[in-house]
Amino acid sequence: MRFFFPVFLLVLFTYVAANWTPEDYEIFSLNDKIKSDLGSEATFYSWLQLEKAHRSSVAEINKAYKKLSRALHPDKFSKKSRSQRKKAEERFQRLSLVGNILRDNSLKQRYDFFLKKGFPKWKGTGYYYSRFRPGLIFTVIVLYVLVSSFQFVSLRINRKQDYRRVVELKEQIKLQAWGGSYIPPSDGSARKVQGPGGLEFIVSAVGDISLIERDADGNQILNLLDENDIDVNPGFRLSYFYRLPVGLWNLTVGKITGYTIDTTVTFVNSNKKLVETPGESESKKSLKKKLAPKGERVELPNGKVIYTRKKK
């Protein structure tokens, strides 16, 4: 891509340059020479002192041309130095070309067009229009906006793709556990299956799917697969629009002043279902057993129930 862009510009400039006709090149070159000789504001019309400029008639152009050609004829400089005579001859040649262009309707229209829209500049290999050259700050801002926009759009697309992948994985695991059916087993039992990559899953009777993992002690941990754990609509704080300037602040001013901005973003799934591991279930049963009332149950006349202590 880095190689393609300069090549593209070169081809574009070559194409533009190739569109200039030989007559256009003659007009450009003559215009540059006259401005160099008479000043940057000089035009063909101002040199001939045509006040109506492009609205001048052919008769007016001929009259002005003859008047100026008599004043600039090289014979008037015959007694001057060689360099002055040469300069006078070159100037008279330019005047002759100007007269030819302004008296030719098609060439005059081309000159008038460039005079109105602007003349291209000579760039060493051809005539090109001057392009806007952005400064460093402008370039950095444009890159910041482009990169941040691309990152934010990509982030949202990736989140939605992750969401769909989890949904498809759950569908696959559920069908595998229930024998290709969408109806849970009649015995209401949970089914353990092996999924992609050798991962193990448990599918409950109600269709909840949990990934089986183990901690350092070998205890089994069930992690519920829930596509809603994925934030498919990430906010502004996850984009480079926010993170790049904040990160720059934390690395510079924040480090000096001690005031840094926390970039942590937490997403909470409000519909999260809790899945108990077998160990947690047994511990709860044991806790209930410990907290269960002991002794003989006695109902008082007022309806209140108490438990007597067991006799030792």
C-alpha positions in Angstrom: 0.0 0.0 0.0 2.8 2.4 0.8 4.4 1.6 -2.6 1.1 1.9 -4.5 0.2 5.4 -3.4 3.2 7.2 -4.8 3.0 5.2 -8.0 -0.7 6.1 -8.2 0.3 9.8 -7.9 3.0 9.5 -10.5 0.6 7.9 -12.9 -2.0 10.5 -12.2 0.4 13.4 -12.7 1.6 11.7 -15.9 -1.9 11.4 -17.1 -2.7 15.1 -16.4 0.5 16.2 -18.1 -0.2 14.0 -21.1 -3.6 15.8 -21.5 -1.8 19.1 -22.3 -1.6 19.8 -26.0 1.5 21.2 -27.7 -0.4 24.5 -28.0 -1.1 24.4 -24.3 2.6 24.0 -23.6 3.4 26.9 -25.9 1.0 29.1 -24.0 2.4 28.0 -20.6 6.0 28.6 -21.7 5.2 32.0 -23.2 3.2 33.0 -20.2 6.2 32.1 -17.9 8.6 34.1 -20.0 6.5 37.2 -20.2 6.0 37.2 -16.4 9.7 36.7 -15.9 10.4 39.7 -18.2 7.6 42.1 -17.3 6.6 41.0 -13.8 4.3 38.4 -12.1 1.1 40.4 -12.8 1.8 40.8 -16.6 -0.6 39.2 -19.0 -0.9 39.1 -22.8 -3.6 41.8 -22.6 -1.7 44.1 -20.2 1.4 43.9 -22.4 -0.6 45.0 -25.5 -2.4 47.6 -23.2 -5.8 46.2 -24.1 -8.1 47.6 -21.4 -11.0 45.3 -22.4 -8.7 42.3 -21.9 -10.4 39.1 -23.2 -13.4 41.1 -24.4 -11.1 42.9 -27.0 -12.1 42.5 -30.6 -9.7 41.2 -33.3 -9.4 44.7 -34.7 -8.4 46.1 -31.3 -5.9 43.3 -30.9 -4.3 43.9 -34.3 -4.1 47.7 -33.7 -2.5 47.2 -30.3 -0.1 44.6 -31.7 1.1 46.8 -34.6 1.6 49.7 -32.2 3.8 47.7 -29.8 5.7 45.8 -32.6 6.8 49.2 -34.0 8.1 50.2 -30.6 9.9 46.9 -29.9 11.2 46.1 -33.4 14.9 44.9 -33.2 16.0 47.6 -35.7 15.5 50.2 -33.0 18.2 48.4 -31.0 20.8 48.0 -33.8 23.2 50.4 -32.1 22.9 48.8 -28.7 25.2 46.1 -27.3 25.0 42.5 -28.4 23.2 41.4 -25.3 20.6 44.1 -25.6 20.1 43.3 -29.3 19.6 39.7 -28.4 17.2 40.5 -25.6 15.2 42.8 -28.0 15.0 40.0 -30.6 13.7 37.5 -28.0 11.1 40.0 -26.8 10.0 40.7 -30.3 9.6 37.0 -30.9 7.5 36.6 -27.8 5.3 39.5 -29.0 4.8 37.8 -32.3 3.7 34.6 -30.5 1.3 36.6 -28.3 -0.2 38.2 -31.4 -0.7 34.8 -33.1 -2.4 33.4 -30.0 -4.8 36.3 -29.4 -5.7 36.5 -33.1 -6.5 32.8 -33.2 -9.9 32.2 -31.7 -9.3 28.7 -30.4 -5.9 29.6 -28.9 -7.3 32.7 -27.4 -10.0 30.7 -25.7 -7.4 28.3 -24.2 -5.4 31.3 -22.9 -8.5 32.9 -21.5 -9.4 29.6 -19.8 -6.0 29.3 -18.0 -6.0 33.0 -17.3 -9.3 32.6 -15.4 -8.7 29.2 -13.7 -4.9 29.6 -13.1 -1.9 28.4 -15.0 -0.1 25.1 -14.0 3.4 25.4 -12.7 6.5 23.8 -14.2 7.6 20.9 -11.9 10.7 19.7 -13.7 9.1 17.1 -15.9 6.0 18.9 -17.0 3.3 21.4 -16.1 1.2 20.5 -13.1 -1.3 22.4 -10.9 0.0 23.1 -7.4 -1.6 20.8 -4.9 -2.4 21.5 -1.3 0.5 20.4 0.9 -0.7 19.7 4.4 1.5 20.5 7.4 2.6 18.1 10.1 -0.3 19.1 12.5 -2.9 18.7 9.8 -1.5 15.3 8.8 -1.5 14.1 12.4 -5.1 15.2 12.9 -6.3 13.5 9.7 -4.5 10.3 10.6 -5.9 10.4 14.1 -9.5 10.8 12.8 -9.0 8.1 10.1 -7.3 5.5 12.4 -9.8 6.1 15.2 -12.8 5.9 12.9 -11.5 2.6 11.4 -10.7 1.2 14.8 -14.1 2.1 16.2 -16.0 0.6 13.3 -13.8 -2.5 13.3 -14.4 -2.9 17.1 -18.2 -2.9 16.7 -18.0 -5.3 13.8 -15.8 -7.7 15.7 -18.0 -7.6 18.8 -21.1 -8.5 16.7 -19.1 -11.3 15.0 -18.1 -12.7 18.4 -21.7 -12.5 19.5 -22.8 -14.6 16.5 -19.9 -17.1 17.1 -21.0 -17.8 20.7 -24.6 -18.2 19.6 -23.6 -20.7 16.8 -21.3 -22.6 19.2 -24.1 -23.0 21.8 -26.4 -24.2 19.0 -23.8 -26.8 18.0 -23.1 -28.0 21.5 -26.8 -28.2 22.4 -27.6 -30.3 19.3 -24.6 -32.6 20.0 -25.7 -33.1 23.6 -29.4 -33.7 22.7 -28.7 -36.1 19.8 -29.4 -33.6 17.1 -32.8 -32.6 18.6 -33.9 -29.3 20.0 -35.9 -31.1 22.7 -34.1 -31.7 26.0 -33.8 -35.3 27.4 -37.0 -36.6 29.1 -35.0 -37.6 32.2 -34.0 -34.0 32.9 -30.3 -34.8 33.2 -27.4 -32.7 32.2 -25.2 -33.9 29.4 -21.5 -33.6 29.1 -20.0 -33.3 25.6 -16.7 -32.5 24.0 -16.6 -29.5 21.7 -14.2 -27.9 19.2 -10.5 -27.9 20.3 -11.1 -30.6 22.9 -13.0 -28.3 25.2 -15.6 -29.9 27.5 -19.1 -28.5 28.0 -22.1 -29.3 30.2 -25.6 -28.8 28.8 -28.3 -28.5 31.4 -31.9 -29.8 31.0 -33.0 -26.2 30.4 -30.4 -25.6 27.7 -27.8 -23.6 29.6 -24.3 -24.4 28.4 -21.2 -24.1 30.6 -17.6 -24.5 29.8 -15.8 -26.9 32.1 -12.5 -25.6 33.5 -10.4 -26.5 36.4 -8.5 -24.4 38.9 -4.9 -25.0 40.2 -6.2 -27.5 42.7 -8.1 -29.5 40.1 -11.5 -28.3 41.2 -14.1 -28.2 38.5 -15.3 -24.7 37.6 -18.3 -24.1 35.3 -18.4 -20.9 33.3 -21.7 -20.2 31.7 -21.6 -19.4 28.0 -23.7 -16.3 27.5 -23.5 -14.3 24.3 -24.9 -11.3 26.3 -21.6 -11.1 28.1 -20.3 -9.5 24.9 -20.9 -5.7 24.6 -22.0 -5.5 21.0 -22.4 -1.7 21.3 -19.0 -0.5 22.7 -19.0 3.1 23.8 -16.8 6.1 23.0 -14.4 5.3 25.9 -13.3 2.1 24.0 -12.4 4.0 20.9 -9.1 5.5 20.0 -10.8 8.9 19.9 -10.8 8.7 23.7 -7.9 6.3 24.4 -5.2 7.9 22.4 -5.4 11.4 23.9 -6.0 10.0 27.4 -3.1 7.6 27.0 -0.9 10.5 25.9 -2.0 12.5 28.9 -1.2 9.7 31.3 2.2 9.2 29.8 3.2 12.9 30.0 1.2 15.4 32.1 -0.4 12.7 34.2 2.9 11.1 35.1 4.3 14.5 36.2 1.3 15.8 38.1 0.2 12.4 39.4 -3.3 12.9 38.0 -4.0 10.1 35.6 -7.3 9.1 34.0 -8.6 5.6 34.4 -9.4 4.0 31.1 -10.9 0.9 32.5 -14.4 0.1 31.1 -16.6 -2.5 32.8 -19.5 -4.1 31.1 -22.1 -5.9 33.2 -24.6 -8.4 31.8 -27.8 -7.7 33.7 -29.3 -11.0 32.5 -26.4 -13.1 33.7 -27.4 -16.5 35.0 -25.5 -18.0 37.9 -24.4 -21.6 37.6 -23.5 -23.6 40.6 -20.6 -26.0 40.5 -21.2 -29.4 42.1 -18.9 -28.4 44.9 -20.8 -25.2 45.6 -24.1 -27.1 45.6 -22.8 -29.6 48.1 -21.5 -26.8 50.4 -24.9 -25.1 50.3 -26.6 -28.4 51.2 -24.1 -28.9 54.0 -24.7 -25.4 55.3 -28.5 -25.9 55.2 -28.0 -29.1 57.2 -25.9 -27.3 59.8 -28.4 -24.5 60.1 -31.4 -26.9 60.3 -33.2 -26.7 63.7 -32.4 -29.5 66.2 -34.6 -30.9 68.9 -38.3 -31.8 69.3 -40.8 -29.5 67.6 -43.4 -28.0 69.9 -46.3 -25.8 68.8 -47.5 -23.3 71.5 -51.2 -22.4 72.0 -50.6 -19.1 70.3 -49.4 -20.9 67.1 -45.7 -20.2 67.6 -43.4 -23.1 66.9 -40.3 -23.8 69.0 -37.7 -26.6 69.2 -36.7 -28.0 72.6 -33.1 -29.0 73.3 -32.2 -32.6 73.0 -31.6 -34.4 76.2 -28.0 -35.7 76.5 
